[in-house]
Amino acid sequence: MPTIDTRTEAEQYVIDAIEAGDATRHEFDIHAITDHLYDLAGGTWDIQHIEHEHFWRAVEAGAR
């Protein structure tokens, strides 16, 4: 799994995770989710190492 170094890469990671299921990116505030994940990752964009449960809680919180 490559390291995520930018906001754009982090947002795409979130979008890919969301759209791997039945949802679409338009149902979520991707920017807000990514900001929350950035904080959870300790101020880095390397968000793919966040625990699964915390990741999906952040996504759920960003539902529109």
MIDOSE-1310 file (N, C-alpha, C; in nm, 2 decimals, decimal comma, always signed):
residues 64
mpti	+0,08/-0,12/+0,00/+0,00/+0,00/+0,00/+0,09/+0,12/+0,00; +0,08/+0,21/-0,10/+0,17/+0,33/-0,11/+0,13/+0,43/-0,01; +0,22/+0,51/+0,03/+0,20/+0,62/+0,12/+0,11/+0,73/+0,06; +0,02/+0,79/+0,13/-0,06/+0,90/+0,08/+0,01/+1,03/+0,13
dtrt	+0,05/+1,11/+0,03/+0,13/+1,23/+0,07/+0,05/+1,37/+0,05; -0,06/+1,36/-0,02/-0,13/+1,49/-0,05/-0,28/+1,48/-0,01; -0,34/+1,60/+0,00/-0,49/+1,60/+0,02/-0,56/+1,53/-0,09; -0,52/+1,56/-0,22/-0,58/+1,50/-0,33/-0,58/+1,35/-0,32
eaeq	-0,46/+1,29/-0,29/-0,45/+1,14/-0,28/-0,54/+1,09/-0,16; -0,54/+1,17/-0,05/-0,63/+1,13/+0,06/-0,77/+1,13/+0,02; -0,82/+1,23/-0,05/-0,96/+1,24/-0,09/-0,99/+1,13/-0,18; -0,90/+1,10/-0,27/-0,93/+0,98/-0,37/-0,94/+0,85/-0,29
yvid	-0,85/+0,84/-0,19/-0,86/+0,71/-0,11/-0,99/+0,70/-0,04; -1,05/+0,81/+0,01/-1,18/+0,81/+0,08/-1,29/+0,78/-0,03; -1,28/+0,85/-0,14/-1,38/+0,82/-0,25/-1,38/+0,68/-0,29; -1,26/+0,62/-0,31/-1,25/+0,48/-0,35/-1,31/+0,39/-0,25
aiea	-1,29/+0,42/-0,12/-1,34/+0,33/-0,02/-1,50/+0,34/-0,02; -1,55/+0,46/-0,03/-1,69/+0,49/-0,03/-1,76/+0,42/-0,15; -1,70/+0,43/-0,27/-1,76/+0,38/-0,39/-1,73/+0,23/-0,41; -1,65/+0,17/-0,32/-1,64/+0,03/-0,33/-1,76/-0,04/-0,28
gdat	-1,85/+0,03/-0,21/-1,98/-0,02/-0,17/-2,09/+0,03/-0,26; -2,20/+0,05/-0,20/-2,32/+0,10/-0,28/-2,33/+0,25/-0,28; -2,25/+0,32/-0,21/-2,27/+0,47/-0,20/-2,19/+0,54/-0,31; -2,21/+0,67/-0,32/-2,14/+0,75/-0,41/-2,08/+0,87/-0,33
rhef	-1,98/+0,93/-0,39/-1,91/+1,04/-0,33/-2,00/+1,16/-0,30; -2,11/+1,17/-0,38/-2,20/+1,28/-0,37/-2,28/+1,28/-0,25; -2,28/+1,16/-0,18/-2,36/+1,15/-0,05/-2,28/+1,19/+0,07; -2,15/+1,23/+0,05/-2,06/+1,26/+0,16/-1,99/+1,39/+0,14
diha	-1,95/+1,46/+0,24/-1,87/+1,57/+0,24/-1,72/+1,53/+0,25; -1,66/+1,50/+0,13/-1,53/+1,44/+0,12/-1,43/+1,53/+0,19; -1,44/+1,66/+0,17/-1,34/+1,75/+0,23/-1,34/+1,74/+0,38; -1,46/+1,74/+0,44/-1,47/+1,73/+0,59/-1,42/+1,60/+0,64
itdh	-1,45/+1,49/+0,57/-1,40/+1,36/+0,61/-1,25/+1,35/+0,61; -1,20/+1,40/+0,50/-1,05/+1,40/+0,48/-0,98/+1,49/+0,59; -1,04/+1,60/+0,63/-0,99/+1,68/+0,74/-0,99/+1,60/+0,87; -1,10/+1,54/+0,89/-1,11/+1,46/+1,02/-1,01/+1,35/+1,02
lydl	-0,99/+1,28/+0,91/-0,89/+1,17/+0,90/-0,75/+1,22/+0,91; -0,72/+1,34/+0,86/-0,59/+1,41/+0,87/-0,56/+1,43/+1,02; -0,66/+1,47/+1,10/-0,64/+1,49/+1,24/-0,62/+1,36/+1,31; -0,70/+1,26/+1,27/-0,68/+1,12/+1,33/-0,54/+1,06/+1,30
aggt	-0,49/+1,10/+1,19/-0,36/+1,04/+1,15/-0,24/+1,13/+1,21; -0,27/+1,22/+1,30/-0,17/+1,30/+1,36/-0,11/+1,41/+1,28; -0,20/+1,46/+1,19/-0,15/+1,57/+1,11/-0,07/+1,53/+0,99; -0,10/+1,41/+0,94/-0,04/+1,37/+0,81/-0,15/+1,32/+0,72
wdiq	-0,12/+1,31/+0,59/-0,21/+1,26/+0,49/-0,21/+1,11/+0,48; -0,12/+1,05/+0,56/-0,10/+0,90/+0,55/-0,22/+0,83/+0,63; -0,34/+0,84/+0,57/-0,46/+0,80/+0,64/-0,50/+0,66/+0,63; -0,43/+0,58/+0,54/-0,47/+0,44/+0,52/-0,43/+0,35/+0,64
hieh	-0,36/+0,41/+0,73/-0,32/+0,33/+0,85/-0,41/+0,35/+0,97; -0,51/+0,43/+0,95/-0,61/+0,46/+1,06/-0,69/+0,33/+1,07; -0,72/+0,30/+1,20/-0,80/+0,18/+1,22/-0,93/+0,18/+1,15; -0,97/+0,07/+1,10/-1,09/+0,05/+1,01/-1,21/+0,11/+1,08
ehfw	-1,24/+0,09/+1,20/-1,36/+0,14/+1,28/-1,35/+0,29/+1,28; -1,24/+0,35/+1,31/-1,23/+0,50/+1,32/-1,25/+0,56/+1,18; -1,19/+0,49/+1,08/-1,21/+0,54/+0,94/-1,35/+0,55/+0,90; -1,43/+0,44/+0,92/-1,57/+0,44/+0,88/-1,66/+0,53/+0,97
rave	-1,62/+0,55/+1,09/-1,69/+0,65/+1,18/-1,68/+0,79/+1,12; -1,55/+0,82/+1,07/-1,53/+0,95/+1,01/-1,61/+0,97/+0,88; -1,62/+0,86/+0,81/-1,70/+0,86/+0,68/-1,85/+0,88/+0,72; -1,90/+0,81/+0,81/-2,04/+0,82/+0,85/-2,07/+0,96/+0,90
agar	-1,98/+1,02/+0,97/-2,00/+1,16/+1,02/-2,00/+1,26/+0,91; -1,95/+1,22/+0,79/-1,95/+1,31/+0,68/-2,06/+1,29/+0,58; -2,16/+1,21/+0,62/-2,27/+1,19/+0,53/-2,35/+1,31/+0,52; -2,40/+1,34/+0,40/-2,49/+1,46/+0,38/-2,63/+1,43/+0,41
